[in-house]
Amino acid sequence: MPGNSLYARDTGAISDLQKLRFFPQEVSRGEGCYLYDSDGRGYLDLSAGWGAASLGYAHPDWVARVHAALLNQAGATLLSSAVAPAVELAERLLAMTPGGADRRVWLGHSGSDANETVARAVVAATGRPRIMSFTGAYHGGTQGSMAVSAHPVQSHATRNTGLTSVPYPDTFRAFDGDASGGALLDHVETLLRTSCPGDEVAAFFIEPIQSDGGLLVPPQGFLRQLGAICARYGIMTVCDEVKVGLGRTGKLHAFEHEDWTPDIIVFGKGLGGGLPVSAVVSPARVLNHATAFSMQTTHGNPVSASAALAVLDLIERDGLAANAARTGAHLMEGLKTALKGNAHVGDIRGRGLVIGIELVDEDGSAAPQLARRAVY
């Protein structure tokens, strides 16, 4: 691109630490499902802004709600005052999630700070020093959330010394050859009886669909059975809905595809429709065990909270979860028809509009280099 282009200016001004670029793209505006560059060329954004643009771009009803919140900004923080939009958002999240009566909501900026807060709080509240998660898991980009993740892109991160990771249930490349997940569940039980004692584990972090780790969909019933194992040992289950929740899978919550209710639920990305907001819904014994334990000045600010309330209203009003189920089924059928017999397509999987394609070499082995040759 020319030396005075927006992309060139970006290169000269913005840190590489926060970039993951696949090709040189400029974005000057967004509308609906499309992004537009400085030449007016439109791009269908199948990533939904890395999951944050849950309503697309510039949704007029969302914009109106955010504008109203800016005009009547009730403070900047909930740290020292009760703020109406934050209280209303917390009440709404409690009403739309299953669980016991004595629960609370923590509000943050991103899935990263939300998962970090949970990782710290469950250990402090239970007195148990260990955490479990899945290999390939991505629970955020802060030190605390990376410490309970196990994604290869975060190989530079310092892991939690009490972290034990197990393979995610992958029906295409099954653990021990068992696509049902039974062998993997047995493996978890063995660990809890031996090298990772169950009475020392505070929580198991779970993505209901492992997104960044390969778009892996667990076999039906796996999460319910894993939840039952955790319950026997008093281990809290933490469902990370940050990327795949809020209707994207065809149900409001991705965990609803299973007969399973997690102990703790984490929201982020699409909750704000593009503005920074995250949330944790958890038993009060975890979120109320201390004061001033996890707070930042603009947590729960009225503008972001109002944006989140608008997102939840529009998901419900416009039936967006049902739409994701319907259009996702159509897309899945089209992909399977178009790619049938392609030697480099090993699997097409997903739920709703969370869909992934497994690229393979002709011998069936993983072929990550093919993804790098994709045409955008």
ChimeraX attribute file (.defattr): number of C-alpha atoms within 10 A of each C-alpha:
attribute: neighborCount
match mode: 1-to-1
recipient: residues
	/A:1	10
	/A:2	8
	/A:3	10
	/A:4	9
	/A:5	12
	/A:6	17
	/A:7	16
	/A:8	14
	/A:9	12
	/A:10	13
	/A:11	12
	/A:12	11
	/A:13	9
	/A:14	10
	/A:15	9
	/A:16	11
	/A:17	6
	/A:18	7
	/A:19	8
	/A:20	7
	/A:21	8
	/A:22	10
	/A:23	8
	/A:24	8
	/A:25	12
	/A:26	17
	/A:27	16
	/A:28	12
	/A:29	14
	/A:30	17
	/A:31	13
	/A:32	14
	/A:33	20
	/A:34	16
	/A:35	21
	/A:36	18
	/A:37	15
	/A:38	13
	/A:39	9
	/A:40	11
	/A:41	11
	/A:42	16
	/A:43	14
	/A:44	11
	/A:45	17
	/A:46	11
	/A:47	12
	/A:48	19
	/A:49	17
	/A:50	13
	/A:51	21
	/A:52	22
	/A:53	23
	/A:54	26
	/A:55	22
	/A:56	20
	/A:57	21
	/A:58	17
	/A:59	18
	/A:60	11
	/A:61	13
	/A:62	21
	/A:63	15
	/A:64	14
	/A:65	17
	/A:66	23
	/A:67	15
	/A:68	12
	/A:69	18
	/A:70	14
	/A:71	9
	/A:72	11
	/A:73	15
	/A:74	17
	/A:75	13
	/A:76	15
	/A:77	18
	/A:78	22
	/A:79	15
	/A:80	7
	/A:81	10
	/A:82	12
	/A:83	19
	/A:84	16
	/A:85	23
	/A:86	25
	/A:87	17
	/A:88	14
	/A:89	24
	/A:90	21
	/A:91	13
	/A:92	15
	/A:93	20
	/A:94	20
	/A:95	10
	/A:96	11
	/A:97	15
	/A:98	15
	/A:99	17
	/A:100	11
	/A:101	9
	/A:102	10
	/A:103	17
	/A:104	18
	/A:105	23
	/A:106	21
	/A:107	27
	/A:108	28
	/A:109	21
	/A:110	26
	/A:111	29
	/A:112	24
	/A:113	27
	/A:114	29
	/A:115	33
	/A:116	21
	/A:117	20
	/A:118	26
	/A:119	23
	/A:120	16
	/A:121	21
	/A:122	26
	/A:123	18
	/A:124	15
	/A:125	15
	/A:126	18
	/A:127	12
	/A:128	17
	/A:129	18
	/A:130	24
	/A:131	25
	/A:132	22
	/A:133	23
	/A:134	23
	/A:135	18
	/A:136	22
	/A:137	27
	/A:138	26
	/A:139	30
	/A:140	22
	/A:141	18
	/A:142	16
	/A:143	16
	/A:144	23
	/A:145	24
	/A:146	24
	/A:147	23
	/A:148	31
	/A:149	29
	/A:150	24
	/A:151	18
	/A:152	13
	/A:153	11
	/A:154	16
	/A:155	11
	/A:156	8
	/A:157	19
	/A:158	12
	/A:159	18
	/A:160	18
	/A:161	11
	/A:162	15
	/A:163	19
	/A:164	21
	/A:165	18
	/A:166	17
	/A:167	16
	/A:168	24
	/A:169	27
	/A:170	21
	/A:171	18
	/A:172	16
	/A:173	12
	/A:174	16
	/A:175	19
	/A:176	11
	/A:177	13
	/A:178	15
	/A:179	17
	/A:180	18
	/A:181	25
	/A:182	17
	/A:183	16
	/A:184	23
	/A:185	19
	/A:186	13
	/A:187	16
	/A:188	21
	/A:189	18
	/A:190	14
	/A:191	15
	/A:192	18
	/A:193	13
	/A:194	10
	/A:195	9
	/A:196	19
	/A:197	14
	/A:198	23
	/A:199	15
	/A:200	19
	/A:201	26
	/A:202	26
	/A:203	26
	/A:204	23
	/A:205	25
	/A:206	25
	/A:207	28
	/A:208	24
	/A:209	27
	/A:210	23
	/A:211	20
	/A:212	14
	/A:213	18
	/A:214	15
	/A:215	19
	/A:216	23
	/A:217	22
	/A:218	21
	/A:219	15
	/A:220	13
	/A:221	15
	/A:222	20
	/A:223	25
	/A:224	16
	/A:225	17
	/A:226	21
	/A:227	22
	/A:228	15
	/A:229	18
	/A:230	21
	/A:231	13
	/A:232	10
	/A:233	17
	/A:234	16
	/A:235	25
	/A:236	21
	/A:237	23
	/A:238	27
	/A:239	26
	/A:240	29
	/A:241	23
	/A:242	27
	/A:243	27
	/A:244	28
	/A:245	30
	/A:246	25
	/A:247	24
	/A:248	25
	/A:249	26
	/A:250	27
	/A:251	20
	/A:252	23
	/A:253	21
	/A:254	23
	/A:255	24
	/A:256	14
	/A:257	16
	/A:258	16
	/A:259	13
	/A:260	17
	/A:261	18
	/A:262	19
	/A:263	20
	/A:264	23
	/A:265	28
	/A:266	26
	/A:267	29
	/A:268	32
	/A:269	27
	/A:270	33
	/A:271	31
	/A:272	28
	/A:273	29
	/A:274	23
	/A:275	21
	/A:276	24
	/A:277	30
	/A:278	28
	/A:279	26
	/A:280	28
	/A:281	26
	/A:282	26
	/A:283	17
	/A:284	14
	/A:285	15
	/A:286	20
	/A:287	22
	/A:288	16
	/A:289	13
	/A:290	12
	/A:291	8
	/A:292	7
	/A:293	11
	/A:294	18
	/A:295	16
	/A:296	14
	/A:297	12
	/A:298	19
	/A:299	24
	/A:300	30
	/A:301	25
	/A:302	26
	/A:303	29
	/A:304	28
	/A:305	30
	/A:306	27
	/A:307	27
	/A:308	28
	/A:309	25
	/A:310	23
	/A:311	25
	/A:312	22
	/A:313	15
	/A:314	16
	/A:315	19
	/A:316	15
	/A:317	9
	/A:318	10
	/A:319	14
	/A:320	20
	/A:321	21
	/A:322	19
	/A:323	19
	/A:324	21
	/A:325	20
	/A:326	14
	/A:327	14
	/A:328	21
	/A:329	18
	/A:330	13
	/A:331	15
	/A:332	20
	/A:333	12
	/A:334	12
	/A:335	14
	/A:336	16
	/A:337	10
	/A:338	10
	/A:339	15
	/A:340	12
	/A:341	10
	/A:342	12
	/A:343	13
	/A:344	19
	/A:345	18
	/A:346	21
	/A:347	15
	/A:348	17
	/A:349	17
	/A:350	19
	/A:351	22
	/A:352	25
	/A:353	23
	/A:354	22
	/A:355	19
	/A:356	17
	/A:357	18
	/A:358	19
	/A:359	21
	/A:360	20
	/A:361	15
	/A:362	13
	/A:363	10
	/A:364	13
	/A:365	12
	/A:366	15
	/A:367	17
	/A:368	12
	/A:369	11
	/A:370	12
	/A:371	12
	/A:372	9
	/A:373	8
	/A:374	8
	/A:375	7
	/A:376	6
